[in-house]
Amino acid sequence: MSFYKKHYVLALIATGMLAGCQHQQRPFADAASNAANLQAAWVELGDNGQAMARVLTRFGTAKGGNALCPLLTVDGASTRMSLRVAAGTLPLRPTASAVADSKPSVFPLSVCEASLPANARQASVAGRPLPLPKAEPQRILVLADTGCRMKKADNAFQACNDTAAWPLTTTVATATGFEPDLVLHIGDYHYRENPCPADIDGCRDSPWGYGWDAWEADFFKPAAPLLAKAAWIFVRGNHEECKRAGQGWFRFLDPRPYDDARSCNDPVNDEQANYSEPYAVTLGAGSQLIVFDSSKANKIALKPEDPQFQIYQKQFKTVAALAGKAGISTSIFTDHHPILAFSPVVGTQMVPGNRSLQSVMRSLNGLAYYPPGIQLALHGHVHAFQAIDFASSHPATIVSGNGGDNIEVALPDPLPIGSAPAEGTVVEKIAQHNSFGFMLMERRPAPAHGWTIKVYAAAGKLLTTCMQSGSHLSCDKSGFIAP
């Protein structure tokens, strides 16, 4: 072989080897990580503020284990997400509706998850960036009761196809524009329980029941821009108890590991699955949010021998321990049911706060109700807005349940003399409105501490601004606020 021919062959070999090396260095085409398979992706915060990435995927429904989960990339390193629960159709179980108005829950999507390190700087799945939580969020968006009501028992069929009657997409678009660092949803994501009657155009052809299609229509599709914008804290509402949308709650949103005994799939386990342990999420600068599951709270006072009394009493002892942690100066309590607030009733004055929870809290803390350290309480459930400051020694209370479901009538204005949400409480001032909207909590810089709370209508009109300092709340408007 000539000198030139020999070197030509060696060049071809080297070129081939180089091409092979380049081929090996190319990213592996991972089918499970195909973006087309992902139907939703978000980050949520759980116990001790642990951040978790979750995705819903259509990939590999016939496969098993983690093989169907996509790769999660954190700061350049990729790992396979873990399967939380596989896709499936669940047998019909007893629901809040008659059997004729119920159906099995179909979940064609698998749920995958992965914990995120506290020091992560970037994260993505299937090329979709994930919003990482901030150690000290400056803007917290708060909303609740966002679904569209379709309930035969109440003959209540909201016009889900009308953005004026059900404005969640408008609310989400407006709220996303405020660039929140964290979203707090205080329960009731799902309301489409029964089929829309054929003669009602407003909800015609809407999905219903407790499967994925209703969850997608009520929450995941309209909330998508906010899920992509910020990390979330999810609070469980009464619409997510086991006889309602509890199966979807545990598959999609509950922050703790999935457990079939706590899945609401088998009604034998409902007494376990309808209660969850309280937990805290640190908000930085000595502040924390304490999350309480009140999904099964009743309206009447409980007796000490009642099993529910005993469960809640134990859990409120945990709340007290969380509020008393060293290094915490401000604890914000959140659950779905208002404890020291009002519920308006058509044709009457109003009813006070939740008697069941009050009876348990009173057994531990007397007429103070809350343990020391709780300075602000946030709730949903009542489909209106209330901001209450007390002359008595009770934490300021806010109800922000006006996210989408049918709005309540307004409270009397002014409140009747002596009106109180619970024995021993004295209302100093109340600001209220009964139009769709949300609120934004903005951290006040040191040395002031506390939060500035801005209350908005769905399209973005500022209705009132409140300043929280310690256990007090001062709003620039009082009484009924016209939208």
C-alpha positions as CSV (number, residue, x, y, z in Angstrom):
1,M,0.0,0.0,0.0
2,S,1.4,3.4,-0.9
3,F,2.0,6.1,1.6
4,Y,-0.9,8.2,0.4
5,K,-3.3,5.3,0.2
6,K,-2.4,4.1,3.6
7,H,-3.1,7.6,5.1
8,Y,-6.3,7.9,3.2
9,V,-7.6,4.6,4.7
10,L,-6.5,5.7,8.2
11,A,-8.3,9.0,7.7
12,L,-11.5,7.1,6.7
13,I,-11.2,4.9,9.9
14,A,-10.6,7.9,12.1
15,T,-13.6,9.7,10.5
16,G,-15.8,6.7,11.2
17,M,-14.6,6.4,14.7
18,L,-15.3,10.1,15.3
19,A,-18.7,9.9,13.8
20,G,-19.4,6.9,16.1
21,C,-18.3,8.9,19.1
22,Q,-20.5,11.8,18.1
23,H,-23.4,9.5,17.7
24,Q,-22.9,8.1,21.1
25,Q,-22.8,11.6,22.6
26,R,-26.2,12.5,21.2
27,P,-29.1,12.7,23.7
28,F,-31.0,9.4,23.9
29,A,-34.4,9.6,22.3
30,D,-36.5,8.7,25.3
31,A,-40.1,7.8,24.3
32,A,-41.5,8.4,27.7
33,S,-40.2,11.9,27.6
34,N,-42.0,12.9,24.4
35,A,-43.6,16.2,25.1
36,A,-46.8,15.0,23.3
37,N,-47.5,12.5,26.1
38,L,-47.6,15.1,28.9
39,Q,-51.0,16.5,29.7
40,A,-50.0,18.5,32.7
41,A,-46.9,19.3,34.8
42,W,-46.5,21.3,38.0
43,V,-44.6,21.7,41.2
44,E,-46.2,21.6,44.6
45,L,-45.0,22.0,48.2
46,G,-45.8,19.5,51.0
47,D,-44.7,18.6,54.5
48,N,-41.7,20.7,55.7
49,G,-41.9,22.6,52.3
50,Q,-40.6,19.6,50.3
51,A,-41.0,20.5,46.6
52,M,-42.3,17.8,44.3
53,A,-42.6,17.8,40.5
54,R,-45.7,16.0,39.2
55,V,-46.7,15.1,35.6
56,L,-49.7,13.5,34.0
57,T,-48.8,11.3,31.1
58,R,-50.5,9.2,28.5
59,F,-47.4,7.2,27.7
60,G,-47.2,3.5,28.1
61,T,-50.5,2.7,29.7
62,A,-49.9,-1.0,29.0
63,K,-46.4,-0.8,30.6
64,G,-45.6,-1.1,34.2
65,G,-43.5,0.7,36.8
66,N,-41.3,3.7,36.3
67,A,-40.7,2.8,32.6
68,L,-43.7,4.9,31.6
69,C,-42.5,8.0,33.5
70,P,-40.5,10.8,31.7
71,L,-37.0,12.0,32.6
72,L,-36.7,14.9,34.9
73,T,-33.8,17.2,34.3
74,V,-32.5,19.2,37.3
75,D,-29.4,21.5,36.8
76,G,-28.3,19.4,33.8
77,A,-28.7,16.0,35.3
78,S,-31.5,13.7,34.2
79,T,-33.3,11.0,36.3
80,R,-36.4,8.9,35.7
81,M,-39.5,10.1,37.6
82,S,-41.3,7.6,39.8
83,L,-44.7,6.3,39.1
84,R,-47.2,7.6,41.7
85,V,-50.2,5.7,40.3
86,A,-50.9,4.1,37.0
87,A,-53.8,4.9,34.7
88,G,-57.0,2.9,35.3
89,T,-60.8,2.7,35.5
90,L,-62.0,2.4,39.0
91,P,-65.2,0.5,40.0
92,L,-68.2,2.5,40.9
93,R,-68.2,3.4,44.6
94,P,-70.9,5.1,46.8
95,T,-70.9,8.8,46.0
96,A,-72.8,11.9,47.3
97,S,-75.2,11.3,44.4
98,A,-77.7,8.5,43.7
99,V,-76.3,5.5,41.8
100,A,-78.3,6.5,38.7
101,D,-76.4,9.9,38.7
102,S,-73.0,8.4,39.3
103,K,-70.5,6.4,37.2
104,P,-67.1,4.7,37.5
105,S,-64.1,7.1,37.6
106,V,-61.9,6.8,34.5
107,F,-58.3,8.0,34.8
108,P,-56.6,7.4,31.4
109,L,-53.4,9.2,32.6
110,S,-50.6,7.9,34.8
111,V,-49.2,10.2,37.5
112,C,-45.4,10.5,37.9
113,E,-43.5,12.4,40.5
114,A,-40.1,13.3,41.9
115,S,-38.7,15.2,44.8
116,L,-36.8,18.4,43.9
117,P,-33.7,19.4,45.9
118,A,-34.0,22.6,47.8
119,N,-31.0,24.1,46.1
120,A,-32.2,23.4,42.5
121,R,-31.7,26.2,40.1
122,Q,-33.4,24.9,37.0
123,A,-35.8,22.0,36.3
124,S,-37.6,20.7,33.3
125,V,-39.5,17.6,32.0
126,A,-39.9,16.7,28.4
127,G,-38.5,20.2,27.5
128,R,-41.1,21.9,29.6
129,P,-39.6,24.2,32.3
130,L,-40.9,23.8,35.8
131,P,-41.4,26.7,38.2
132,L,-39.1,26.2,41.2
133,P,-40.3,27.5,44.6
134,K,-38.6,30.4,46.2
135,A,-37.2,30.2,49.7
136,E,-38.8,33.6,50.6
137,P,-41.8,34.2,48.3
138,Q,-42.7,37.8,47.9
139,R,-46.1,37.4,46.2
140,I,-48.6,34.7,47.1
141,L,-51.7,34.3,45.0
142,V,-54.7,33.0,47.0
143,L,-57.9,31.5,45.5
144,A,-60.5,28.8,46.3
145,D,-63.7,27.2,45.2
146,T,-62.8,27.5,41.5
147,G,-64.8,24.8,39.9
148,C,-68.1,25.0,38.0
149,R,-71.2,23.6,39.8
150,M,-73.2,20.8,38.2
151,K,-75.2,19.2,41.0
152,K,-78.6,17.6,40.6
153,A,-79.5,17.5,44.3
154,D,-79.5,21.3,44.4
155,N,-80.8,21.7,40.8
156,A,-77.7,23.9,40.4
157,F,-76.2,23.9,36.9
158,Q,-73.8,26.7,36.3
159,A,-73.1,28.0,32.8
160,C,-69.7,26.4,32.6
161,N,-69.5,27.4,28.9
162,D,-69.9,31.1,29.7
163,T,-66.8,32.9,30.9
164,A,-68.9,35.5,32.6
165,A,-70.8,33.0,34.6
166,W,-67.7,30.8,35.3
167,P,-64.7,33.2,34.9
168,L,-61.9,30.9,36.0
169,T,-60.0,31.4,32.7
170,T,-60.2,35.1,33.1
171,T,-59.1,34.9,36.8
172,V,-56.1,32.8,35.9
173,A,-55.1,35.0,33.0
174,T,-55.3,38.1,35.3
175,A,-53.5,36.4,38.2
176,T,-50.7,35.0,36.0
177,G,-49.9,38.5,35.0
178,F,-49.1,39.5,38.6
179,E,-46.1,37.1,38.4
180,P,-46.8,35.2,41.7
181,D,-44.0,33.4,43.5
182,L,-46.4,30.9,45.0
183,V,-50.1,29.9,44.6
184,L,-52.2,28.8,47.5
185,H,-55.5,27.1,46.6
186,I,-57.8,26.6,49.6
187,G,-59.9,23.8,48.3
188,D,-62.8,22.8,46.1
189,Y,-61.3,22.3,42.7
190,H,-64.0,20.0,41.3
191,Y,-67.8,20.7,41.1
192,R,-69.0,18.8,38.0
193,E,-70.7,16.0,39.8
194,N,-73.8,15.2,37.7
195,P,-74.7,15.4,34.0
196,C,-75.9,18.7,32.6
197,P,-79.6,18.3,31.6
198,A,-80.2,18.4,27.8
199,D,-82.4,21.5,28.0
200,I,-79.6,23.7,29.7
201,D,-77.4,25.3,27.1
202,G,-74.9,26.8,29.6
203,C,-73.3,23.5,30.5
204,R,-74.2,21.5,27.5
205,D,-71.8,18.6,26.7
206,S,-69.7,19.2,29.8
207,P,-67.9,16.2,31.2
208,W,-69.2,15.1,34.6
209,G,-68.4,12.6,37.4
210,Y,-65.1,12.2,39.2
211,G,-62.8,11.0,36.5
212,W,-60.0,12.8,34.6
213,D,-62.3,14.5,32.0
214,A,-64.2,16.4,34.7
215,W,-61.0,17.2,36.6
216,E,-59.4,18.5,33.4
217,A,-62.4,20.7,32.5
218,D,-62.8,22.1,36.1
219,F,-59.2,22.6,37.0
220,F,-56.2,21.4,35.0
221,K,-57.1,23.0,31.7
222,P,-58.1,26.5,33.0
223,A,-55.4,26.5,35.6
224,A,-52.6,25.5,33.2
225,P,-51.0,29.0,32.9
226,L,-50.7,29.3,36.7
227,L,-49.4,25.8,37.1
228,A,-46.6,26.8,34.7
229,K,-45.9,30.1,36.5
230,A,-45.4,29.2,40.1
231,A,-45.2,26.4,42.7
232,W,-48.5,25.6,44.4
233,I,-49.8,24.6,47.9
234,F,-53.0,22.6,47.6
235,V,-55.5,22.5,50.5
236,R,-58.3,19.9,50.5
237,G,-61.9,21.1,50.4
238,N,-65.2,19.3,51.1
239,H,-65.6,18.6,47.4
240,E,-62.5,16.4,47.6
241,E,-63.8,14.1,50.3
242,C,-64.1,10.5,49.5
243,K,-67.7,10.4,48.4
244,R,-67.0,13.2,45.9
245,A,-63.7,13.9,44.1
246,G,-61.4,12.2,46.7
247,Q,-60.1,9.7,44.2
248,G,-58.7,12.5,42.0
249,W,-57.5,14.4,45.0
250,F,-55.2,11.6,46.1
251,R,-54.1,10.7,42.6
252,F,-53.3,14.3,41.5
253,L,-52.9,16.8,44.3
254,D,-52.4,15.2,47.8
255,P,-48.7,16.0,48.8
256,R,-48.0,12.8,50.5
257,P,-47.0,9.4,49.0
258,Y,-49.9,7.6,47.3
259,D,-51.3,4.8,49.4
260,D,-54.2,2.6,48.2
261,A,-55.7,2.6,51.8
262,R,-55.8,6.4,51.5
263,S,-57.0,6.6,47.9
264,C,-60.8,6.8,48.4
265,N,-61.1,3.8,46.0
266,D,-62.5,1.4,48.6
267,P,-65.2,3.0,50.8
268,V,-64.2,0.6,53.6
269,N,-61.2,2.9,54.1
270,D,-63.0,6.2,53.9
271,E,-62.7,6.9,57.7
272,Q,-58.9,6.9,57.2
273,A,-58.8,8.6,53.9
274,N,-61.0,11.5,54.8
275,Y,-58.5,12.9,57.3
276,S,-54.9,14.0,56.7
277,E,-52.2,15.2,59.2
278,P,-51.5,18.9,59.3
279,Y,-48.2,20.1,58.0
280,A,-46.3,23.4,57.7
281,V,-44.6,25.1,54.7
282,T,-41.9,27.6,55.6
283,L,-42.3,31.0,53.9
284,G,-39.0,32.4,55.0
285,A,-38.2,35.3,57.4
286,G,-39.7,33.5,60.3
287,S,-43.1,32.9,58.6
288,Q,-44.9,29.6,57.9
289,L,-48.2,28.4,56.5
290,I,-49.9,25.6,58.4
291,V,-52.2,23.4,56.2
292,F,-55.2,21.6,57.8
293,D,-57.5,19.1,56.1
294,S,-61.1,20.0,57.1
295,S,-62.8,18.2,54.2
296,K,-65.2,16.2,56.4
297,A,-66.0,19.0,58.9
298,N,-69.7,19.1,59.8
299,K,-71.8,22.1,60.7
300,I,-72.8,21.2,64.2
301,A,-70.7,21.1,67.4
302,L,-69.2,17.7,68.2
303,K,-69.3,15.8,71.4
304,P,-66.0,14.6,73.0
305,E,-67.0,10.9,72.4
306,D,-67.5,11.5,68.7
307,P,-64.6,9.8,66.7
308,Q,-64.3,12.9,64.5
309,F,-63.9,15.1,67.6
310,Q,-61.0,12.9,68.7
311,I,-59.3,12.9,65.3
312,Y,-59.6,16.7,65.0
313,Q,-58.5,17.2,68.6
314,K,-55.3,15.3,68.0
315,Q,-54.7,17.2,64.8
316,F,-55.2,20.6,66.5
317,K,-52.6,19.5,69.0
318,T,-50.2,19.1,66.0
319,V,-51.2,22.6,64.8
320,A,-50.2,24.0,68.2
321,A,-46.8,22.2,68.1
322,L,-46.2,23.5,64.6
323,A,-47.1,27.1,65.6
324,G,-44.8,26.8,68.6
325,K,-41.7,25.8,66.6
326,A,-38.5,27.7,67.5
327,G,-37.6,30.4,65.0
328,I,-41.2,30.9,63.8
329,S,-42.6,34.4,64.5
330,T,-45.6,34.3,62.2
331,S,-47.9,31.4,61.5
332,I,-50.7,31.6,59.0
333,F,-53.3,28.9,59.4
334,T,-55.3,27.7,56.4
335,D,-58.1,25.2,56.0
336,H,-61.2,25.1,53.7
337,H,-63.9,25.8,56.2
338,P,-64.1,29.3,57.8
339,I,-63.8,29.0,61.6
340,L,-64.1,32.6,62.8
341,A,-66.1,34.1,59.8
342,F,-69.7,34.1,58.6
343,S,-71.9,32.3,56.0
344,P,-74.6,34.3,54.4
345,V,-78.0,32.6,54.0
346,V,-80.7,33.7,51.5
347,G,-83.7,35.1,53.4
348,T,-82.1,35.2,56.8
349,Q,-79.2,37.1,58.4
350,M,-76.2,34.7,58.4
351,V,-74.7,31.8,60.3
352,P,-71.5,31.9,62.3
353,G,-68.3,29.9,61.7
354,N,-67.9,26.2,61.6
355,R,-69.3,24.8,64.8
356,S,-67.6,21.4,64.5
357,L,-64.1,22.8,64.4
358,Q,-64.9,25.5,67.0
359,S,-66.0,22.8,69.5
360,V,-62.8,20.9,69.1
361,M,-60.6,24.0,69.3
362,R,-62.4,25.3,72.3
363,S,-61.7,22.0,74.2
364,L,-57.9,22.8,73.8
365,N,-57.7,26.6,73.9
366,G,-60.9,27.8,75.4
367,L,-62.5,30.9,73.8
368,A,-59.1,31.8,72.2
369,Y,-59.9,28.8,69.8
370,Y,-56.5,29.0,68.1
371,P,-53.2,28.2,69.9
372,P,-50.6,30.9,70.5
373,G,-48.6,31.9,67.4
374,I,-51.4,31.9,64.8
375,Q,-51.8,35.4,63.6
376,L,-53.8,35.1,60.4
377,A,-56.3,32.5,59.1
378,L,-57.2,31.9,55.5
379,H,-60.3,30.0,54.3
380,G,-62.5,29.3,51.3
381,H,-65.9,27.4,51.2
382,V,-68.1,30.6,51.4
383,H,-68.3,31.9,47.9
384,A,-67.5,35.5,48.6
385,F,-64.7,37.6,50.2
386,Q,-64.5,38.6,53.9
387,A,-61.6,40.3,55.7
388,I,-62.3,40.4,59.5
389,D,-60.3,42.2,62.1
390,F,-61.2,41.5,65.8
391,A,-61.3,43.7,68.8
392,S,-60.9,40.5,70.8
393,S,-57.7,38.5,70.9
394,H,-58.2,36.4,67.8
395,P,-56.3,36.1,64.6
396,A,-57.4,38.2,61.6
397,T,-59.5,36.1,59.3
398,I,-59.9,36.1,55.5
399,V,-62.3,34.2,53.4
400,S,-61.4,34.1,49.7
401,G,-63.8,31.5,48.2
402,N,-64.9,33.5,45.2
403,G,-62.8,31.8,42.6
404,G,-65.4,30.4,40.3
405,D,-68.4,28.6,41.8
406,N,-71.8,30.3,42.1
407,I,-71.4,33.5,44.2
408,E,-73.2,33.8,47.6
409,V,-75.5,36.6,48.6
410,A,-73.8,39.4,50.4
411,L,-73.7,39.6,54.2
412,P,-75.8,42.3,55.8
413,D,-74.2,45.8,55.7
414,P,-73.6,46.9,58.3
415,L,-73.5,43.8,60.3
416,P,-76.2,43.6,63.0
417,I,-75.0,44.8,66.3
418,G,-73.4,42.1,68.3
419,S,-72.8,39.8,65.3
420,A,-70.0,37.3,66.1
421,P,-68.7,34.2,64.4
422,A,-68.1,32.4,67.7
423,E,-68.7,32.9,71.4
424,G,-66.1,35.3,72.8
425,T,-65.2,37.0,69.6
426,V,-65.8,40.7,69.0
427,V,-65.6,42.0,65.4
428,E,-63.9,45.3,65.0
429,K,-64.2,45.8,61.3
430,I,-65.2,43.7,58.2
431,A,-64.7,44.3,54.5
432,Q,-66.7,42.1,52.2
433,H,-67.8,41.6,48.6
434,N,-69.6,38.9,46.6
435,S,-68.1,39.0,43.2
436,F,-65.7,36.7,41.5
437,G,-62.0,37.3,42.2
438,F,-58.9,36.4,44.1
439,M,-56.3,38.0,46.4
440,L,-52.6,38.7,46.3
441,M,-50.4,38.7,49.4
442,E,-47.3,40.8,49.1
443,R,-44.6,40.6,51.7
444,R,-43.8,43.9,53.5
445,P,-40.1,44.6,53.8
446,A,-38.4,44.7,57.1
447,P,-38.7,46.1,59.7
448,A,-42.5,46.3,59.1
449,H,-43.0,42.5,58.5
450,G,-46.4,41.2,57.8
451,W,-48.3,41.2,54.4
452,T,-50.0,43.7,52.2
453,I,-53.2,42.0,50.9
454,K,-54.7,43.2,47.7
455,V,-58.1,42.0,46.7
456,Y,-59.0,41.9,43.0
457,A,-62.0,41.2,40.9
458,A,-61.6,38.5,38.2
459,A,-60.6,40.9,35.5
460,G,-58.1,42.8,37.7
461,K,-59.9,45.7,39.3
462,L,-58.4,46.4,42.7
463,L,-61.3,46.3,45.2
464,T,-59.5,46.9,48.5
465,T,-56.0,46.8,50.1
466,C,-55.5,45.4,53.6
467,M,-52.4,45.6,55.8
468,Q,-51.7,42.7,58.1
469,S,-49.6,43.3,61.1
470,G,-49.5,40.6,63.8
471,S,-53.0,39.4,64.4
472,H,-54.7,42.6,63.1
473,L,-55.9,43.6,59.6
474,S,-56.5,47.1,58.5
475,C,-58.3,47.6,55.1
476,D,-58.7,50.8,53.2
477,K,-62.4,50.1,52.8
478,S,-65.0,48.5,55.1
479,G,-68.5,47.1,54.9
480,F,-69.8,46.0,51.5
481,I,-67.5,46.8,48.5
482,A,-69.2,47.2,45.2
483,P,-67.3,45.4,42.3
